[in-house]
Amino acid sequence: MRVAIAADHGGYKLKEEIKTLLEQMNISYEDFGCECEVSVDYPDYALPVAEKVAAGEFDRGILICGTGIGMTIAANKVPGVRCALVHDTFSARATREHNDSNILAMGERVIGPGLAFDIVKIWLETEFSGGRHERRIEKIKAAEAKLGVR
């Protein structure tokens, strides 16, 4: 599995901690920034990750900002992306099993590193269950196609 990861200034510290977790899990990743806590614009980091995941260059993406909201909104503008904002373990599992999310967003100012680690582990290890959920994902893809989106 290859993971693209990025954060803005509000998620920088948590991103650095998540990178350590990915290394411990032997998961290959590429860091798309940012590299400090100086104010930056979250779309500049969310969109490249979303584009790379949508293009299939990475299997999954992880985005972190202060709340996770801005990153989620920006990433979901990219066709083929199903970015889920998650701050609990139940949702981490459900968004993979039911929604086949390919990008995880979290807020550093909302959760601590311990919970974030649990969320990332669950999200990375949970497979899409398919079945009745596949029908719903196909409807999303059809809507993108109808709108002329990829």
C-alpha positions in Angstrom: 0.0 0.0 0.0 1.2 3.5 -0.9 -0.1 6.5 1.1 0.1 10.2 0.2 0.0 12.4 3.3 -0.2 16.2 3.8 -1.2 18.8 6.3 -1.5 22.5 6.6 0.1 24.5 9.5 -2.8 23.4 11.8 -2.1 19.7 11.2 1.7 19.7 10.8 2.6 18.3 14.2 0.0 15.4 13.9 1.2 14.7 10.4 4.7 14.2 11.6 3.5 11.8 14.3 1.3 9.8 11.8 4.4 9.4 9.5 6.1 7.6 12.4 3.1 5.3 12.7 3.2 4.6 9.0 6.9 3.7 9.3 6.1 1.4 12.2 3.4 -0.3 10.1 5.8 -0.7 7.2 3.6 1.4 5.0 5.2 3.3 2.1 4.2 7.0 2.1 5.1 10.3 0.4 4.8 13.6 2.3 3.3 16.4 0.3 3.9 19.0 3.0 3.7 21.4 4.7 6.9 21.5 6.6 6.3 24.0 9.4 3.6 25.7 11.5 3.7 29.0 9.5 0.2 29.7 8.1 -0.4 28.2 4.6 -3.5 27.5 2.5 -5.0 24.0 3.0 -6.1 23.6 -0.7 -2.5 23.8 -1.8 -1.9 20.5 0.1 -5.2 18.8 -0.1 -5.6 19.0 -3.9 -2.3 17.4 -4.9 -2.9 14.5 -2.6 -6.4 14.1 -3.9 -5.3 14.2 -7.5 -2.6 11.6 -6.9 -5.0 9.3 -5.2 -7.7 9.8 -7.9 -5.1 9.0 -10.6 -4.1 5.8 -8.8 -0.6 6.9 -8.1 -1.3 6.2 -4.4 -3.8 3.8 -2.8 -4.9 6.1 -0.1 -4.4 9.6 1.3 -4.3 11.1 4.7 -5.0 14.9 5.2 -4.7 16.8 8.4 -5.6 20.4 9.3 -6.9 22.1 12.4 -10.4 20.7 12.1 -10.1 18.4 9.0 -13.0 20.3 7.5 -11.1 22.4 5.0 -9.0 19.5 3.8 -12.2 17.4 3.4 -14.0 20.0 1.3 -11.0 20.6 -0.9 -10.2 16.9 -1.5 -13.8 16.0 -2.4 -13.7 18.5 -5.3 -11.5 16.0 -7.1 -13.5 13.4 -9.1 -12.9 9.9 -7.8 -12.1 11.0 -4.3 -14.1 9.9 -1.4 -12.6 11.8 1.5 -14.0 11.2 4.9 -13.6 13.4 8.0 -13.1 11.1 10.9 -12.7 11.7 14.6 -13.7 8.3 16.1 -12.9 4.7 15.5 -16.4 3.6 14.6 -16.5 6.0 11.7 -13.0 5.0 10.6 -14.1 1.5 10.1 -17.5 2.4 8.6 -16.1 4.8 6.1 -13.9 2.0 4.7 -16.4 -0.8 4.9 -19.4 1.1 3.6 -18.1 4.1 1.6 -14.7 2.8 0.3 -13.2 6.1 1.3 -9.8 6.6 -0.2 -8.7 9.7 1.7 -8.9 10.1 5.5 -9.1 13.6 7.0 -8.6 14.5 10.6 -8.3 17.6 12.8 -5.2 18.1 15.0 -7.1 20.6 17.1 -10.0 18.1 17.6 -8.3 14.8 18.5 -5.0 13.8 20.1 -2.3 11.6 18.7 -3.4 8.4 20.5 -6.9 8.5 19.0 -5.5 9.6 15.7 -3.2 6.5 15.7 -6.1 4.2 16.4 -8.2 5.8 13.6 -5.4 5.6 11.1 -4.7 1.9 11.9 -8.3 0.9 11.6 -8.8 2.9 8.5 -5.7 1.5 6.8 -6.5 -2.1 7.8 -10.2 -2.2 7.0 -11.3 -3.4 3.6 -14.3 -2.3 1.6 -17.1 -4.8 2.2 -18.7 -4.4 -1.2 -22.1 -6.0 -1.6 -25.0 -3.6 -1.2 -22.5 -0.8 -0.6 -20.9 -1.3 -4.0 -24.2 -0.2 -5.6 -24.0 3.1 -3.7 -20.5 3.7 -4.8 -21.4 3.0 -8.4 -24.2 5.6 -8.1 -21.6 8.2 -7.0 -19.4 7.3 -9.9 -22.4 7.5 -12.3 -23.2 11.0 -11.0 -19.6 12.1 -11.7 -19.8 10.7 -15.2 -23.2 12.3 -15.8 -21.7 15.7 -14.8 -18.9 15.1 -17.2 -16.4 14.5 -14.5 -13.9 12.0 -15.5 
